[in-house]
Amino acid sequence: MRRDSIFYKLFQQYPFVLFQLLDKPPKNADAYRFDSVAVKEPKFEIDGVFLPPENHSPGTVYFCEVQIFNNYLSG
């Protein structure tokens, strides 16, 4: 997600923003952390992963894919 730096910075500073979009966010949403990861062999990049706190078990891992669409109007 480093290519989408606006969203990367947003989620790094405020990971709870994702959970405001969910109907049933986890009770410990404020303790989640956000990171960008790559899976090797073959390389597969995930824009972002929201990881539950390590001291809370079990936890749900949320994967994030961000798409930005630019619409140009010709006049």
N, C-alpha and C positions, 0 to 999 in steps of 0.2 A: 504494500500500500504506500510505500514511500513515493511512488509516482503521483499518487493523489494526496499530496502533502497537506492540503487543507483538512481533509477528513482524518488523516493520520494524526495530525496535531490535535484536532477536536476530540477524537476518541482517546488519545493518550491523556489529555487533561481532564476530560469529562466522560469516562466510560459509561456512566449511568444514562447518557443520552439515548443509547440504543434501547435500553429497557423501557424508556418512556413510550416507545412505539409498540410495545407488546401488550396484548390483552392481559396476560398473566406473567408479569415479571417475577423473577425469583425474589424471595424475601430478603436475601443478602445482596441485592443488585448493587448497592453502594460499595460493596467490598470487592467487586470484580476488578480485574486489571486487563488492559488491552495490550496486545502485541501483534507484530507482523511476522509471519513465519514462512519458510520455504521447506517443502518436502523434497528430498533428493531422490535420485535414481528412478526415473528421469525427473528432472527438476520440475516441480509444480508449485507455483506460488499462490498463497492464500492472502488476500488483501489484509485480513485481520482476524484475530481470534480473541474472544472475550473469555478469560479463564476465571473460574470460580476461586474463591480464597482457598489456600492450601489447608487451612485449619477447619474447613467446613466440608463434611463428606456426607452423602454423595453430592456432587455438583454437576451442573449441566454446562457444557462447553458450547459457545455460540460462535459460528463462523460467519464472517462478514465479507461481502463482495460489493464494492461500490462502483457504480457506473455513472459517468457524467456525459450527458448528451448536449451537444451544441447545435442549436438550430439557427441557421442563417436565412434571413429573408432577403430575397433579391427584389429590388425595386426598380 
